[in-house]
Amino acid sequence: MANIPVDASAFAVFDMQELSAETFDAGLESAADELAVVFFWGFECFNCEIAKKAMLAKPDEIRALGLKWFHSNVYEHRDLGRRFMLHGVPTWFFFYRGKRLGRATGWHGLGQFEAAVVAAREKIRALEAKGLSR
């Protein structure tokens, strides 16, 4: 499947780094103190294309969320789908310093995605308040 062209416009526009099972943990580590998000998607996934098009329609709003973006095609990297017990895509997982903070499943609009980002940032604040963020 790796040779089949995919509309990767959203990946380029939001500077999403591709992750595989082999590069996943090191990729997240490269985010350092940024809130990282991994966009799990699949080739020929209709809802994934809807999500990418919706994100491309509002690039400034997506960039304003201040996220370090990653992506992984779980149809190609099935071991990541199993690792995160994914039952469908698109799904986004949020991470901070390697800790999983939450997820958003399916694209239900920018407002719901923003709410997931806010919830992840609240978890970071709670971790830092308890001294558990490192």
N, CA, C and O atoms as a printed pandas DataFrame, in Angstrom:
     atom_number atom_name residue_name chain_id  residue_number  x_coord  y_coord  z_coord
0              1         N          MET        A               1    0.811   -1.203    0.000
1              2        CA          MET        A               1    0.000    0.000    0.000
2              3         C          MET        A               1    0.848    1.257    0.000
3              4         O          MET        A               1    0.366    2.319   -0.394
4              5         N          ALA        A               2    2.081    1.168    0.425
5              6        CA          ALA        A               2    2.918    2.353    0.561
6              7         C          ALA        A               2    3.118    3.067   -0.778
7              8         O          ALA        A               2    3.388    4.268   -0.793
8              9         N          ASN        A               3    2.991    2.353   -1.902
9             10        CA          ASN        A               3    3.227    2.960   -3.213
10            11         C          ASN        A               3    1.995    3.649   -3.786
11            12         O          ASN        A               3    2.094    4.328   -4.807
12            13         N          ILE        A               4    0.846    3.489   -3.155
13            14        CA          ILE        A               4   -0.388    4.069   -3.667
14            15         C          ILE        A               4   -0.455    5.529   -3.260
15            16         O          ILE        A               4   -0.322    5.850   -2.078
16            17         N          PRO        A               5   -0.662    6.434   -4.239
17            18        CA          PRO        A               5   -0.693    7.854   -3.876
18            19         C          PRO        A               5   -1.874    8.190   -2.971
19            20         O          PRO        A               5   -2.972    7.659   -3.132
20            21         N          VAL        A               6   -1.624    9.076   -2.025
21            22        CA          VAL        A               6   -2.630    9.542   -1.088
22            23         C          VAL        A               6   -2.597   11.055   -1.140
23            24         O          VAL        A               6   -1.519   11.640   -1.249
24            25         N          ASP        A               7   -3.754   11.707   -1.065
25            26        CA          ASP        A               7   -3.758   13.162   -0.993
26            27         C          ASP        A               7   -3.178   13.560    0.351
27            28         O          ASP        A               7   -3.849   13.491    1.381
28            29         N          ALA        A               8   -1.929   13.976    0.325
29            30        CA          ALA        A               8   -1.210   14.296    1.555
30            31         C          ALA        A               8   -1.169   15.796    1.824
31            32         O          ALA        A               8   -0.329   16.259    2.595
32            33         N          SER        A               9   -2.061   16.560    1.204
33            34        CA          SER        A               9   -2.050   18.013    1.368
34            35         C          SER        A               9   -2.107   18.424    2.831
35            36         O          SER        A               9   -1.342   19.288    3.259
36            37         N          ALA        A              10   -2.999   17.822    3.602
37            38        CA          ALA        A              10   -3.129   18.195    5.017
38            39         C          ALA        A              10   -1.839   17.881    5.767
39            40         O          ALA        A              10   -1.434   18.640    6.648
40            41         N          PHE        A              11   -1.196   16.776    5.426
41            42        CA          PHE        A              11    0.048   16.416    6.095
42            43         C          PHE        A              11    1.102   17.497    5.855
43            44         O          PHE        A              11    1.832   17.876    6.771
44            45         N          ALA        A              12    1.177   17.991    4.613
45            46        CA          ALA        A              12    2.159   19.023    4.275
46            47         C          ALA        A              12    1.795   20.367    4.901
47            48         O          ALA        A              12    2.650   21.032    5.486
48            49         N          VAL        A              13    0.540   20.764    4.783
49            50        CA          VAL        A              13    0.107   22.076    5.274
50            51         C          VAL        A              13    0.339   22.217    6.781
51            52         O          VAL        A              13    0.715   23.290    7.254
52            53         N          PHE        A              14    0.118   21.149    7.527
53            54        CA          PHE        A              14    0.271   21.213    8.980
54            55         C          PHE        A              14    1.585   20.591    9.449
55            56         O          PHE        A              14    1.771   20.328   10.637
56            57         N          ASP        A              15    2.485   20.360    8.507
57            58        CA          ASP        A              15    3.826   19.853    8.804
58            59         C          ASP        A              15    3.761   18.612    9.689
59            60         O          ASP        A              15    4.446   18.523   10.709
60            61         N          MET        A              16    2.918   17.647    9.277
61            62        CA          MET        A              16    2.754   16.416   10.036
62            63         C          MET        A              16    3.880   15.443    9.708
63            64         O          MET        A              16    4.130   15.130    8.544
64            65         N          GLN        A              17    4.540   14.979   10.733
65            66        CA          GLN        A              17    5.590   13.983   10.567
66            67         C          GLN        A              17    4.952   12.602   10.572
67            68         O          GLN        A              17    4.137   12.295   11.441
68            69         N          GLU        A              18    5.320   11.772    9.608
69            70        CA          GLU        A              18    4.770   10.419    9.549
70            71         C          GLU        A              18    5.436    9.526   10.579
71            72         O          GLU        A              18    6.653    9.569   10.758
72            73         N          LEU        A              19    4.633    8.716   11.253
73            74        CA          LEU        A              19    5.145    7.786   12.250
74            75         C          LEU        A              19    4.794    6.354   11.887
75            76         O          LEU        A              19    3.717    6.069   11.365
76            77         N          SER        A              20    5.723    5.473   12.174
77            78        CA          SER        A              20    5.487    4.036   12.070
78            79         C          SER        A              20    5.670    3.468   13.471
79            80         O          SER        A              20    5.996    4.208   14.399
80            81         N          ALA        A              21    5.466    2.181   13.635
81            82        CA          ALA        A              21    5.680    1.565   14.951
82            83         C          ALA        A              21    7.126    1.769   15.390
83            84         O          ALA        A              21    7.398    1.968   16.574
84            85         N          GLU        A              22    8.049    1.720   14.439
85            86        CA          GLU        A              22    9.468    1.846   14.752
86            87         C          GLU        A              22    9.853    3.271   15.148
87            88         O          GLU        A              22   10.767    3.458   15.951
88            89         N          THR        A              23    9.173    4.271   14.601
89            90        CA          THR        A              23    9.552    5.667   14.858
90            91         C          THR        A              23    8.612    6.373   15.837
91            92         O          THR        A              23    8.831    7.536   16.175
92            93         N          PHE        A              24    7.574    5.683   16.291
93            94        CA          PHE        A              24    6.518    6.323   17.066
94            95         C          PHE        A              24    7.036    7.012   18.336
95            96         O          PHE        A              24    6.840    8.214   18.513
96            97         N          ASP        A              25    7.686    6.263   19.204
97            98        CA          ASP        A              25    8.108    6.821   20.497
98            99         C          ASP        A              25    9.157    7.918   20.324
99           100         O          ASP        A              25    9.104    8.935   21.015
100          101         N          ALA        A              26   10.099    7.727   19.418
101          102        CA          ALA        A              26   11.114    8.762   19.173
102          103         C          ALA        A              26   10.477   10.009   18.567
103          104         O          ALA        A              26   10.883   11.130   18.871
104          105         N          GLY        A              27    9.483    9.810   17.713
105          106        CA          GLY        A              27    8.782   10.956   17.135
106          107         C          GLY        A              27    8.103   11.776   18.209
107          108         O          GLY        A              27    8.217   13.001   18.225
108          109         N          LEU        A              28    7.397   11.109   19.104
109          110        CA          LEU        A              28    6.734   11.825   20.193
110          111         C          LEU        A              28    7.745   12.532   21.078
111          112         O          LEU        A              28    7.507   13.650   21.534
112          113         N          GLU        A              29    8.868   11.880   21.319
113          114        CA          GLU        A              29    9.912   12.495   22.140
114          115         C          GLU        A              29   10.410   13.795   21.509
115          116         O          GLU        A              29   10.768   14.735   22.218
116          117         N          SER        A              30   10.432   13.846   20.181
117          118        CA          SER        A              30   10.898   15.051   19.484
118          119         C          SER        A              30    9.974   16.240   19.698
119          120         O          SER        A              30   10.371   17.380   19.457
120          121         N          ALA        A              31    8.753   15.994   20.147
121          122        CA          ALA        A              31    7.815   17.094   20.412
122          123         C          ALA        A              31    8.199   17.863   21.671
123          124         O          ALA        A              31    7.736   18.984   21.882
124          125         N          ALA        A              32    9.049   17.259   22.510
125          126        CA          ALA        A              32    9.526   17.887   23.752
126          127         C          ALA        A              32    8.346   18.396   24.576
127          128         O          ALA        A              32    7.495   17.609   24.989
128          129         N          ASP        A              33    8.287   19.706   24.818
129          130        CA          ASP        A              33    7.257   20.283   25.679
130          131         C          ASP        A              33    6.020   20.764   24.929
131          132         O          ASP        A              33    5.163   21.431   25.508
132          133         N          GLU        A              34    5.924   20.431   23.651
133          134        CA          GLU        A              34    4.740   20.815   22.884
134          135         C          GLU        A              34    3.641   19.769   23.079
135          136         O          GLU        A              34    3.925   18.598   23.330
136          137         N          LEU        A              35    2.399   20.199   22.961
137          138        CA          LEU        A              35    1.289   19.256   22.949
138          139         C          LEU        A              35    1.305   18.590   21.571
139          140         O          LEU        A              35    1.144   19.253   20.547
140          141         N          ALA        A              36    1.502   17.275   21.564
141          142        CA          ALA        A              36    1.575   16.522   20.313
142          143         C          ALA        A              36    0.236   15.862   20.035
143          144         O          ALA        A              36   -0.480   15.458   20.951
144          145         N          VAL        A              37   -0.086   15.761   18.753
145          146        CA          VAL        A              37   -1.285   15.049   18.339
146          147         C          VAL        A              37   -0.909   14.116   17.191
147          148         O          VAL        A              37   -0.207   14.502   16.256
148          149         N          VAL        A              38   -1.391   12.888   17.287
149          150        CA          VAL        A              38   -1.176   11.907   16.218
150          151         C          VAL        A              38   -2.517   11.665   15.537
151          152         O          VAL        A              38   -3.496   11.262   16.164
152          153         N          PHE        A              39   -2.527   11.924   14.245
153          154        CA          PHE        A              39   -3.704   11.710   13.402
154          155         C          PHE        A              39   -3.591   10.299   12.832
155          156         O          PHE        A              39   -2.797   10.050   11.924
156          157         N          PHE        A              40   -4.387    9.384   13.368
157          158        CA          PHE        A              40   -4.440    8.018   12.845
158          159         C          PHE        A              40   -5.498    7.995   11.749
159          160         O          PHE        A              40   -6.643    8.389   11.973
160          161         N          TRP        A              41   -5.114    7.537   10.579
161          162        CA          TRP        A              41   -5.984    7.541    9.419
162          163         C          TRP        A              41   -5.761    6.255    8.629
163          164         O          TRP        A              41   -4.906    5.439    8.972
164          165         N          GLY        A              42   -6.541    6.093    7.573
165          166        CA          GLY        A              42   -6.389    4.931    6.712
166          167         C          GLY        A              42   -6.591    5.296    5.253
167          168         O          GLY        A              42   -7.354    6.205    4.924
168          169         N          PHE        A              43   -5.896    4.574    4.385
169          170        CA          PHE        A              43   -6.012    4.762    2.943
170          171         C          PHE        A              43   -7.441    4.462    2.505
171          172         O          PHE        A              43   -8.042    3.478    2.935
172          173         N          GLU        A              44   -7.971    5.318    1.650
173          174        CA          GLU        A              44   -9.334    5.209    1.132
174          175         C          GLU        A              44  -10.389    5.228    2.239
175          176         O          GLU        A              44  -11.461    4.640    2.092
176          177         N          CYS        A              45  -10.084    5.899    3.335
177          178        CA          CYS        A              45  -11.033    6.081    4.435
178          179         C          CYS        A              45  -11.814    7.356    4.141
179          180         O          CYS        A              45  -11.263    8.455    4.203
180          181         N          PHE        A              46  -13.079    7.210    3.827
181          182        CA          PHE        A              46  -13.918    8.347    3.454
182          183         C          PHE        A              46  -13.939    9.412    4.549
183          184         O          PHE        A              46  -13.774   10.598    4.265
184          185         N          ASN        A              47  -14.142    8.991    5.800
185          186        CA          ASN        A              47  -14.214    9.954    6.899
186          187         C          ASN        A              47  -12.872   10.630    7.174
187          188         O          ASN        A              47  -12.834   11.762    7.654
188          189         N          CYS        A              48  -11.773    9.940    6.872
189          190        CA          CYS        A              48  -10.448   10.563    7.015
190          191         C          CYS        A              48  -10.293   11.691    5.994
191          192         O          CYS        A              48   -9.758   12.755    6.306
192          193         N          GLU        A              49  -10.767   11.445    4.772
193          194        CA          GLU        A              49  -10.686   12.489    3.739
194          195         C          GLU        A              49  -11.575   13.678    4.103
195          196         O          GLU        A              49  -11.195   14.827    3.875
196          197         N          ILE        A              50  -12.745   13.412    4.663
197          198        CA          ILE        A              50  -13.628   14.496    5.121
198          199         C          ILE        A              50  -12.894   15.333    6.167
199          200         O          ILE        A              50  -12.921   16.562    6.114
200          201         N          ALA        A              51  -12.245   14.672    7.106
201          202        CA          ALA        A              51  -11.517   15.378    8.168
202          203         C          ALA        A              51  -10.397   16.225    7.590
203          204         O          ALA        A              51  -10.238   17.387    7.966
204          205         N          LYS        A              52   -9.610   15.644    6.669
205          206        CA          LYS        A              52   -8.502   16.402    6.070
206          207         C          LYS        A              52   -9.027   17.617    5.332
207          208         O          LYS        A              52   -8.458   18.702    5.456
208          209         N          LYS        A              53  -10.102   17.463    4.565
209          210        CA          LYS        A              53  -10.664   18.593    3.818
210          211         C          LYS        A              53  -11.193   19.673    4.764
211          212         O          LYS        A              53  -11.028   20.864    4.501
212          213         N          ALA        A              54  -11.824   19.259    5.859
213          214        CA          ALA        A              54  -12.333   20.225    6.839
214          215         C          ALA        A              54  -11.173   20.982    7.489
215          216         O          ALA        A              54  -11.261   22.190    7.709
216          217         N          MET        A              55  -10.101   20.277    7.790
217          218        CA          MET        A              55   -8.932   20.928    8.379
218          219         C          MET        A              55   -8.302   21.898    7.390
219          220         O          MET        A              55   -7.896   22.998    7.768
220          221         N          LEU        A              56   -8.219   21.499    6.133
221          222        CA          LEU        A              56   -7.632   22.368    5.097
222          223         C          LEU        A              56   -8.488   23.605    4.838
223          224         O          LEU        A              56   -7.980   24.634    4.392
224          225         N          ALA        A              57   -9.787   23.501    5.119
225          226        CA          ALA        A              57  -10.683   24.647    4.918
226          227         C          ALA        A              57  -10.468   25.720    5.985
227          228         O          ALA        A              57  -10.864   26.870    5.798
228          229         N          LYS        A              58   -9.838   25.342    7.109
229          230        CA          LYS        A              58   -9.617   26.295    8.210
230          231         C          LYS        A              58   -8.188   26.174    8.738
231          232         O          LYS        A              58   -7.984   25.907    9.922
232          233         N          PRO        A              59   -7.202   26.370    7.865
233          234        CA          PRO        A              59   -5.813   26.146    8.294
234          235         C          PRO        A              59   -5.363   27.079    9.416
235          236         O          PRO        A              59   -4.609   26.661   10.295
236          237         N          ASP        A              60   -5.809   28.326    9.405
237          238        CA          ASP        A              60   -5.384   29.256   10.459
238          239         C          ASP        A              60   -5.910   28.831   11.815
239          240         O          ASP        A              60   -5.199   28.911   12.818
240          241         N          GLU        A              61   -7.169   28.373   11.848
241          242        CA          GLU        A              61   -7.752   27.924   13.108
242          243         C          GLU        A              61   -7.049   26.669   13.632
243          244         O          GLU        A              61   -6.844   26.515   14.836
244          245         N          ILE        A              62   -6.687   25.780   12.713
245          246        CA          ILE        A              62   -5.988   24.551   13.117
246          247         C          ILE        A              62   -4.592   24.904   13.640
247          248         O          ILE        A              62   -4.170   24.385   14.673
248          249         N          ARG        A              63   -3.875   25.782   12.935
249          250        CA          ARG        A              63   -2.542   26.179   13.389
250          251         C          ARG        A              63   -2.603   26.909   14.729
251          252         O          ARG        A              63   -1.698   26.772   15.552
252          253         N          ALA        A              64   -3.665   27.683   14.952
253          254        CA          ALA        A              64   -3.806   28.449   16.201
254          255         C          ALA        A              64   -3.912   27.543   17.430
255          256         O          ALA        A              64   -3.739   28.010   18.556
256          257         N          LEU        A              65   -4.190   26.269   17.228
257          258        CA          LEU        A              65   -4.284   25.334   18.343
258          259         C          LEU        A              65   -2.913   25.032   18.946
259          260         O          LEU        A              65   -2.824   24.497   20.051
260          261         N          GLY        A              66   -1.845   25.374   18.221
261          262        CA          GLY        A              66   -0.492   25.223   18.748
262          263         C          GLY        A              66   -0.070   23.795   19.011
263          264         O          GLY        A              66    0.492   23.492   20.063
264          265         N          LEU        A              67   -0.340   22.912   18.056
265          266        CA          LEU        A              67   -0.034   21.493   18.210
266          267         C          LEU        A              67    1.188   21.091   17.390
267          268         O          LEU        A              67    1.469   21.689   16.351
268          269         N          LYS        A              68    1.899   20.095   17.851
269          270        CA          LYS        A              68    2.950   19.438   17.082
270          271         C          LYS        A              68    2.282   18.224   16.455
271          272         O          LYS        A              68    1.836   17.322   17.165
272          273         N          TRP        A              69    2.210   18.196   15.129
273          274        CA          TRP        A              69    1.422   17.201   14.406
274          275         C          TRP        A              69    2.238   16.001   13.937
275          276         O          TRP        A              69    3.382   16.119   13.499
276          277         N          PHE        A              70    1.598   14.851   14.048
277          278        CA          PHE        A              70    2.127   13.596   13.509
278          279         C          PHE        A              70    0.971   12.863   12.838
279          280         O          PHE        A              70   -0.193   13.168   13.097
280          281         N          HIS        A              71    1.288   11.902   11.981
281          282        CA          HIS        A              71    0.230   11.083   11.375
282          283         C          HIS        A              71    0.733    9.670   11.151
283          284         O          HIS        A              71    1.935    9.427   11.033
284          285         N          SER        A              72   -0.213    8.744   11.095
285          286        CA          SER        A              72    0.116    7.354   10.818
286          287         C          SER        A              72   -1.063    6.679   10.131
287          288         O          SER        A              72   -2.204    6.757   10.587
288          289         N          ASN        A              73   -0.757    6.017    9.026
289          290        CA          ASN        A              73   -1.744    5.221    8.309
290          291         C          ASN        A              73   -1.820    3.858    9.002
291          292         O          ASN        A              73   -0.936    3.017    8.832
292          293         N          VAL        A              74   -2.867    3.650    9.774
293          294        CA          VAL        A              74   -2.955    2.403   10.538
294          295         C          VAL        A              74   -3.336    1.204    9.675
295          296         O          VAL        A              74   -3.267    0.067   10.142
296          297         N          TYR        A              75   -3.731    1.434    8.442
297          298        CA          TYR        A              75   -3.940    0.303    7.535
298          299         C          TYR        A              75   -2.579   -0.256    7.125
299          300         O          TYR        A              75   -2.435   -1.454    6.884
300          301         N          GLU        A              76   -1.597    0.619    7.052
301          302        CA          GLU        A              76   -0.234    0.208    6.728
302          303         C          GLU        A              76    0.517   -0.223    7.985
303          304         O          GLU        A              76    1.299   -1.173    7.948
304          305         N          HIS        A              77    0.285    0.462    9.081
305          306        CA          HIS        A              77    0.969    0.193   10.353
306          307         C          HIS        A              77   -0.034   -0.383   11.350
307          308         O          HIS        A              77   -0.372    0.247   12.352
308          309         N          ARG        A              78   -0.497   -1.583   11.052
309          310        CA          ARG        A              78   -1.546   -2.219   11.854
310          311         C          ARG        A              78   -1.132   -2.418   13.313
311          312         O          ARG        A              78   -1.980   -2.437   14.205
312          313         N          ASP        A              79    0.167   -2.566   13.553
313          314        CA          ASP        A              79    0.628   -2.746   14.927
314          315         C          ASP        A              79    0.318   -1.519   15.783
315          316         O          ASP        A              79    0.077   -1.656   16.982
316          317         N          LEU        A              80    0.320   -0.321   15.191
317          318        CA          LEU        A              80   -0.066    0.876   15.942
318          319         C          LEU        A              80   -1.561    0.873   16.235
319          320         O          LEU        A              80   -1.988    1.284   17.314
320          321         N          GLY        A              81   -2.344    0.417   15.287
321          322        CA          GLY        A              81   -3.780    0.287   15.525
322          323         C          GLY        A              81   -4.063   -0.639   16.692
323          324         O          GLY        A              81   -4.939   -0.370   17.513
324          325         N          ARG        A              82   -3.308   -1.739   16.760
325          326        CA          ARG        A              82   -3.474   -2.674   17.878
326          327         C          ARG        A              82   -2.959   -2.062   19.183
327          328         O          ARG        A              82   -3.592   -2.197   20.230
328          329         N          ARG        A              83   -1.821   -1.398   19.113
329          330        CA          ARG        A              83   -1.231   -0.789   20.315
330          331         C          ARG        A              83   -2.213    0.183   20.989
331          332         O          ARG        A              83   -2.309    0.235   22.215
332          333         N          PHE        A              84   -2.933    0.944   20.168
333          334        CA          PHE        A              84   -3.849    1.949   20.707
334          335         C          PHE        A              84   -5.311    1.492   20.657
335          336         O          PHE        A              84   -6.225    2.287   20.874
336          337         N          MET        A              85   -5.517    0.210   20.371
337          338        CA          MET        A              85   -6.853   -0.392   20.355
338          339         C          MET        A              85   -7.844    0.429   19.531
339          340         O          MET        A              85   -8.955    0.717   19.974
340          341         N          LEU        A              86   -7.424    0.791   18.345
341          342        CA          LEU        A              86   -8.285    1.586   17.468
342          343         C          LEU        A              86   -9.338    0.693   16.833
343          344         O          LEU        A              86   -9.038   -0.385   16.320
344          345         N          HIS        A              87  -10.566    1.161   16.877
345          346        CA          HIS        A              87  -11.666    0.443   16.249
346          347         C          HIS        A              87  -12.179    1.181   15.033
347          348         O          HIS        A              87  -13.088    0.709   14.349
348          349         N          GLY        A              88  -11.599    2.339   14.762
349          350        CA          GLY        A              88  -11.993    3.112   13.602
350          351         C          GLY        A              88  -11.129    4.344   13.460
351          352         O          GLY        A              88  -10.510    4.808   14.418
352          353         N          VAL        A              89  -11.099    4.859   12.263
353          354        CA          VAL        A              89  -10.373    6.091   11.967
354          355         C          VAL        A              89  -11.312    7.020   11.220
355          356         O          VAL        A              89  -12.248    6.548   10.574
356          357         N          PRO        A              90  -11.097    8.298   11.285
357          358        CA          PRO        A              90   -9.945    8.966   11.885
358          359         C          PRO        A              90  -10.052    9.049   13.403
359          360         O          PRO        A              90  -11.137    9.170   13.971
360          361         N          THR        A              91   -8.900    8.980   14.026
361          362        CA          THR        A              91   -8.779    9.162   15.464
362          363         C          THR        A              91   -7.521    9.972   15.727
363          364         O          THR        A              91   -6.498    9.781   15.069
364          365         N          TRP        A              92   -7.605   10.869   16.685
365          366        CA          TRP        A              92   -6.457   11.684   17.084
366          367         C          TRP        A              92   -6.162   11.399   18.542
367          368         O          TRP        A              92   -7.065   11.422   19.379
368          369         N          PHE        A              93   -4.893   11.128   18.854
369          370        CA          PHE        A              93   -4.451   10.965   20.232
370          371         C          PHE        A              93   -3.556   12.136   20.591
371          372         O          PHE        A              93   -2.719   12.565   19.796
372          373         N          PHE        A              94   -3.744   12.646   21.798
373          374        CA          PHE        A              94   -2.953   13.766   22.299
374          375         C          PHE        A              94   -1.928   13.260   23.304
375          376         O          PHE        A              94   -2.233   12.424   24.154
376          377         N          PHE        A              95   -0.699   13.784   23.193
377          378        CA          PHE        A              95    0.402   13.371   24.057
378          379         C          PHE        A              95    1.158   14.597   24.552
379          380         O          PHE        A              95    1.255   15.611   23.860
380          381         N          TYR        A              96    1.684   14.483   25.752
381          382        CA          TYR        A              96    2.556   15.518   26.299
382          383         C          TYR        A              96    3.695   14.822   27.023
383          384         O          TYR        A              96    3.480   14.069   27.972
384          385         N          ARG        A              97    4.921   15.087   26.557
385          386        CA          ARG        A              97    6.114   14.435   27.112
386          387         C          ARG        A              97    5.939   12.921   27.164
387          388         O          ARG        A              97    6.334   12.264   28.127
388          389         N          GLY        A              98    5.337   12.385   26.103
389          390        CA          GLY        A              98    5.160   10.943   25.983
390          391         C          GLY        A              98    3.941   10.372   26.690
391          392         O          GLY        A              98    3.609    9.203   26.496
392          393         N          LYS        A              99    3.266   11.179   27.509
393          394        CA          LYS        A              99    2.083   10.705   28.225
394          395         C          LYS        A              99    0.839   10.901   27.356
395          396         O          LYS        A              99    0.621   11.979   26.804
396          397         N          ARG        A             100    0.043    9.869   27.242
397          398        CA          ARG        A             100   -1.213    9.975   26.486
398          399         C          ARG        A             100   -2.231   10.711   27.344
399          400         O          ARG        A             100   -2.491   10.336   28.487
400          401         N          LEU        A             101   -2.804   11.768   26.770
401          402        CA          LEU        A             101   -3.718   12.621   27.517
402          403         C          LEU        A             101   -5.177   12.454   27.130
403          404         O          LEU        A             101   -6.068   12.791   27.910
404          405         N          GLY        A             102   -5.427   11.948   25.957
405          406        CA          GLY        A             102   -6.807   11.831   25.518
406          407         C          GLY        A             102   -6.883   11.569   24.031
407          408         O          GLY        A             102   -5.873   11.389   23.350
408          409         N          ARG        A             103   -8.110   11.554   23.551
409          410        CA          ARG        A             103   -8.313   11.239   22.134
410          411         C          ARG        A             103   -9.560   11.940   21.630
411          412         O          ARG        A             103  -10.428   12.352   22.400
412          413         N          ALA        A             104   -9.620   12.060   20.320
413          414        CA          ALA        A             104  -10.819   12.514   19.620
414          415         C          ALA        A             104  -11.068   11.472   18.539
415          416         O          ALA        A             104  -10.165   11.150   17.767
416          417         N          THR        A             105  -12.273   10.950   18.480
417          418        CA          THR        A             105  -12.599    9.914   17.505
418          419         C          THR        A             105  -13.616   10.460   16.521
419          420         O          THR        A             105  -14.666   10.973   16.910
420          421         N          GLY        A             106  -13.294   10.345   15.255
421          422        CA          GLY        A             106  -14.158   10.874   14.211
422          423         C          GLY        A             106  -14.048   12.388   14.128
423          424         O          GLY        A             106  -13.693   13.044   15.108
424          425         N          TRP        A             107  -14.347   12.932   12.985
425          426        CA          TRP        A             107  -14.338   14.385   12.819
426          427         C          TRP        A             107  -15.769   14.884   12.993
427          428         O          TRP        A             107  -16.641   14.619   12.166
428          429         N          HIS        A             108  -15.988   15.603   14.071
429          430        CA          HIS        A             108  -17.318   16.128   14.367
430          431         C          HIS        A             108  -17.305   17.653   14.341
431          432         O          HIS        A             108  -18.134   18.306   14.975
432          433         N          GLY        A             109  -16.359   18.200   13.605
433          434        CA          GLY        A             109  -16.265   19.643   13.460
434          435         C          GLY        A             109  -15.132   20.222   14.290
435          436         O          GLY        A             109  -14.628   19.604   15.227
436          437         N          LEU        A             110  -14.755   21.431   13.908
437          438        CA          LEU        A             110  -13.639   22.098   14.560
438          439         C          LEU        A             110  -13.920   22.349   16.042
439          440         O          LEU        A             110  -13.017   22.217   16.868
440          441         N          GLY        A             111  -15.145   22.705   16.386
441          442        CA          GLY        A             111  -15.477   22.989   17.781
442          443         C          GLY        A             111  -15.211   21.810   18.694
443          444         O          GLY        A             111  -14.640   21.973   19.772
444          445         N          GLN        A             112  -15.620   20.626   18.272
445          446        CA          GLN        A             112  -15.393   19.436   19.088
446          447         C          GLN        A             112  -13.907   19.108   19.171
447          448         O          GLN        A             112  -13.423   18.678   20.218
448          449         N          PHE        A             113  -13.177   19.310   18.067
449          450        CA          PHE        A             113  -11.741   19.054   18.079
450          451         C          PHE        A             113  -11.048   20.043   19.022
451          452         O          PHE        A             113  -10.177   19.659   19.803
452          453         N          GLU        A             114  -11.441   21.316   18.943
453          454        CA          GLU        A             114  -10.885   22.331   19.852
454          455         C          GLU        A             114  -11.153   21.957   21.302
455          456         O          GLU        A             114  -10.288   22.145   22.158
456          457         N          ALA        A             115  -12.333   21.434   21.589
457          458        CA          ALA        A             115  -12.672   21.022   22.960
458          459         C          ALA        A             115  -11.745   19.904   23.428
459          460         O          ALA        A             115  -11.349   19.880   24.593
460          461         N          ALA        A             116  -11.394   18.979   22.537
461          462        CA          ALA        A             116  -10.468   17.900   22.892
462          463         C          ALA        A             116   -9.081   18.465   23.189
463          464         O          ALA        A             116   -8.394   17.984   24.090
464          465         N          VAL        A             117   -8.667   19.485   22.433
465          466        CA          VAL        A             117   -7.368   20.132   22.672
466          467         C          VAL        A             117   -7.390   20.831   24.034
467          468         O          VAL        A             117   -6.436   20.726   24.804
468          469         N          VAL        A             118   -8.467   21.536   24.322
469          470        CA          VAL        A             118   -8.601   22.224   25.615
470          471         C          VAL        A             118   -8.534   21.210   26.753
471          472         O          VAL        A             118   -7.857   21.446   27.753
472          473         N          ALA        A             119   -9.223   20.095   26.611
473          474        CA          ALA        A             119   -9.214   19.055   27.650
474          475         C          ALA        A             119   -7.793   18.514   27.857
475          476         O          ALA        A             119   -7.379   18.281   28.992
476          477         N          ALA        A             120   -7.053   18.315   26.772
477          478        CA          ALA        A             120   -5.673   17.827   26.881
478          479         C          ALA        A             120   -4.805   18.857   27.607
479          480         O          ALA        A             120   -3.992   18.492   28.456
480          481         N          ARG        A             121   -4.973   20.132   27.278
481          482        CA          ARG        A             121   -4.186   21.185   27.947
482          483         C          ARG        A             121   -4.542   21.277   29.437
483          484         O          ARG        A             121   -3.676   21.570   30.261
484          485         N          GLU        A             122   -5.786   21.034   29.778
485          486        CA          GLU        A             122   -6.182   21.028   31.191
486          487         C          GLU        A             122   -5.503   19.879   31.934
487          488         O          GLU        A             122   -5.119   20.024   33.094
488          489         N          LYS        A             123   -5.358   18.743   31.263
489          490        CA          LYS        A             123   -4.661   17.608   31.878
490          491         C          LYS        A             123   -3.185   17.944   32.097
491          492         O          LYS        A             123   -2.603   17.546   33.106
492          493         N          ILE        A             124   -2.577   18.675   31.154
493          494        CA          ILE        A             124   -1.178   19.091   31.322
494          495         C          ILE        A             124   -1.056   19.976   32.563
495          496         O          ILE        A             124   -0.157   19.781   33.381
496          497         N          ARG        A             125   -1.952   20.939   32.700
497          498        CA          ARG        A             125   -1.923   21.834   33.866
498          499         C          ARG        A             125   -2.077   21.032   35.163
499          500         O          ARG        A             125   -1.396   21.311   36.150
500          501         N          ALA        A             126   -2.958   20.049   35.161
501          502        CA          ALA        A             126   -3.157   19.223   36.356
502          503         C          ALA        A             126   -1.895   18.416   36.678
503          504         O          ALA        A             126   -1.503   18.309   37.839
504          505         N          LEU        A             127   -1.267   17.855   35.650
505          506        CA          LEU        A             127   -0.027   17.107   35.864
506          507         C          LEU        A             127    1.067   18.005   36.423
507          508         O          LEU        A             127    1.781   17.631   37.353
508          509         N          GLU        A             128    1.191   19.200   35.840
509          510        CA          GLU        A             128    2.221   20.126   36.306
510          511         C          GLU        A             128    1.947   20.582   37.735
511          512         O          GLU        A             128    2.880   20.743   38.523
512          513         N          ALA        A             129    0.681   20.789   38.074
513          514        CA          ALA        A             129    0.335   21.205   39.435
514          515         C          ALA        A             129    0.716   20.128   40.451
515          516         O          ALA        A             129    1.068   20.434   41.590
516          517         N          LYS        A             130    0.644   18.873   40.030
517          518        CA          LYS        A             130    1.000   17.767   40.918
518          519         C          LYS        A             130    2.484   17.404   40.811
519          520         O          LYS        A             130    2.965   16.517   41.516
520          521         N          GLY        A             131    3.206   18.102   39.918
521          522        CA          GLY        A             131    4.621   17.799   39.728
522          523         C          GLY        A             131    4.863   16.493   39.014
523          524         O          GLY        A             131    5.925   15.889   39.169
524          525         N          LEU        A             132    3.883   16.038   38.221
525          526        CA          LEU        A             132    3.983   14.734   37.549
526          527         C          LEU        A             132    4.261   14.846   36.056
527          528         O          LEU        A             132    4.197   13.841   35.350
528          529         N          SER        A             133    4.565   16.034   35.559
529          530        CA          SER        A             133    4.677   16.188   34.116
530          531         C          SER        A             133    6.010   15.709   33.556
531          532         O          SER        A             133    6.145   15.610   32.336
532          533         N          ARG        A             134    6.961   15.420   34.359
533          534        CA          ARG        A             134    8.265   14.953   33.837
534          535         C          ARG        A             134    8.443   13.481   34.048
535          536         O          ARG        A             134    9.474   12.923   33.673
